[in-house]
Amino acid sequence: MHLERLYVDRVRNITEQRVLLGSGANFFVGGNGSGKTSILEAVNLLATGRSFRTTSARPLIQHDHTACTVQGRLTRAGVRHDLGIRRHRGGEVDLRVNGAAASSLVDLASALPTVLVDTSASDLITGAPELRRRYLDATVFHVEHRFVEQWRRYYRVLRQRNAGLRRGMIRGFSAWCEELARVGEALSTMRAPVANKLALKFGQTGEALSPALGGSALEFRRGWAGDVSLEQALRESLDADRSQGFTRAGPHRADLRISVGGRVAAEVLSRGQLKLAVVALKVAQGGLMRELAEVPPVYLVDDLGSELDGYHAESVCGLLAGIGSQILFTAVAAQELQQFWGGGEGRLFHVEQGRVCSKAN
């Protein structure tokens, strides 16, 4: 699978730019503020409906304009698909798949799987559990077709139970509790095997990237005590839940414990090693998506050379080159490509003041 054509309009400083992409490596070169990262941001918007740089759509949209637009044509299993998204300043979102209106971002995400390799995002390891749950769920989404429905059902019941707890409406083990236990167990059952496979991939990838990541491990923690059922955990925490007004046990509290050499990664890795570990997590994610869903994701690799030293940036590029997926890669200068990517083939683009020009490589 690869993204063939990309149209970006009013995304930050990019106006009406059409880009023909290669099926392998694509390099976007330009100075700071040129718009090269905005290309990756636009692809991420097309695939997920959101930016990886901001939680709000407003900074994405050019000043004095009401909306931004991204369109793409991709080939998947020999079949072409046309995708489109328009985000409005007021928050409205218009989605198109093959010319028809789409009702959910799930339709875009299913068609265009992406993996963002953003080495500045070390909070995937050091930050809140929600970030690691999102990482895990993004992987499960592409390998387990029933996952979205189960995820939505669980969080709907969770909101209902929490509202009941806050209002004092839940006095015993109610129907909401029974449903939450049933759906929560099913959700966790989908997550666990994917997490175990991710752990294996992460260990292999970490060791391949650096000796400092030898013994990299990932442990799935489902969100309640491992030796009891979710129903039992909910029964045992009922009084505390009623007192605090929220549900303390369940898949919404799940986490991934990331360690290196048996020690918590966030506590023992240096800043540079954390960035490399994030790369290992993302490469492992893409590898598993390709293996289990038989769909190679598009990798979005942002400014690798500014975050990693030359040796490790070259190691990452060597690993990515061997995967065979489509890659969109940004760099400040073409010399970085020669240093990190070596003699590998790729399509080169120069980005300046929001304009994208194809160059011979």
C-alpha positions, 0 to 999 in steps of 0.5 A: 500500500502507498499514497500516490497523490497528495493535495494540501490547501490552507494547512499552515503555510501550504496553499494548493500544493499537489505532490506525486509521491513515490512508493518507497522513500520520499524526502522533504528538505527545507529550512525551519518554517519552510513547511516540510513538517506540515506535509507530514502533518497533512498526511496525519490529518488525512489518516487520523483527523488530527494533527500531531503538533496541536490538539486544536484544528485552529492553528492548522488553518491559515489566518483569514481562512475558514477551513483547510483541506487534504486529499489523497489517492492511495493504492491498496491491494491493487485497488485505488482509493480517494480520501479527503478531509476538510477541517473548519475553524468552527470545529466541523469536519467533512470527510470523503471516501471514494467520492462519497461522504463518510460518517466517521474518521474510522473510515479514513484510518482504516484506509490509510494506516500511518506510523509517526516516528517523532523522536521528540515525543519521549512522553510516550515513555515518560508521560501519562498511561493514556499515551501508551493506551492510545499507542496500543489501541492504534495498533489493535485497531488495524489488526482486530476488526471488532475492536472499535465497536468494543472500545466504543461500547466500553467507554459508553458504559463507563461514562454511564456508570461514572455518572451514576456513581456521581449522582449516588444512583448506584448502590449495589452491583448494578446492570451497568457494573455487569455490562462494564465487566463483560465488555471490559473483559472482551476489550482487554482480551483483544489488547493482550495478545497484540501487546504481547506481540508488540513486546517481542517486536520492541525487544528485537527492534531495540536491540537492533538499534543500540546496545543501550536498548538491549533487554528492552521489554514491554509488559501489558497491565490490563487495568486491574489486579491480575489474579481476579476477574474484572467483575470481582475487581468492580465488586471489591472497589464498589464502596471506593468507587461510590465514595470517589465518584468514578470507576477505579478498575478496568481497561481505561486504567490499562498501561504498558510498562516499558523497561530496559534490562529489567528497569523502568525505561523512564528512570534509567535511559538518557534523553537520547536513549529515550528518543531511540526507544520511542523509535523502536516502539514505533518501528515495532508498531508498524512491523506488527501492523504489516505482519498481522493486518498484511497492510504496510503502514506509511511511515512519517519520519520527522527531522530525525537528524536533529534529534539523534546523533549520526550513528543512531540516525543511520541505524534507524534509516537502515532499519526503515529501508529494510522494511519496504514500506512507503516513508515520508522523511523530513530533513533540513538539508539534502546532505543529511539524506546522503549521510543517514540514508546512504545510497538508498533510492528515494524521491526528493522534494524541496520545500520553501515558503510552503511550496513543494518542488520535486528535485532529481535524486 
